[in-house]
Amino acid sequence: MSTDPSKPLIIPAGMDSLSQIATDFDIGSLHARNPLDLWKKVFERVFPSESTSDPKDLKDPAKDPQYSEAQIDSMRTQKDQELEQYKRNASKSWKGMELELQRS
């Protein structure tokens, strides 16, 4: 058995328990209908969600602040600007073709 976090963990089946894992709070204070719900509640306490916005409200997951990465976000902004420029140019060329067809 090895529980040193700086090394690979080796924990044989049955040698761990919720009380050993969740030492920061009283497990007895959690109410669950079954063991799976209890594990979920312990996980949510140990690893709380960082997102404060409702996923339904967020139209573009790429803009979720929880997953922000400066280099990726700046490249995404650049590519979005290039796409908008392409759309403007394509729109102009389509309008030009329409005018030429109308003159014929």
Steps between C-alpha positions, in 0.01 A plus 500: 500500500634845405312822585782750442350759257842566343518135385257270321213405729455132575186433699367145500125455466321541830789680671352849460185658632311828467619612842864452393450684172285789619679619811406870461135457601263273691359235269215447744371845405439382142164345421479256210254234387765254388880454498537648151328825608725513806813466282367774270446735794848431637649563153308828467625612841863411426490634141242780488383626163675822397238607249253752638293530185218269402611286201161566340571875506841462336449494124868451412687256728830632361433823691442329836742667745554167675697375197687821422852466354671821387687361197204299375258790557721748311533258206125443506441879491738532204328217311156648574617833354638324191167321456305825524731659240452200272121526538509872412714435192280209391190712545650775283592253227147351501350848477733577210388184318135592557556847348673347196213255450244779523686706233502208255 
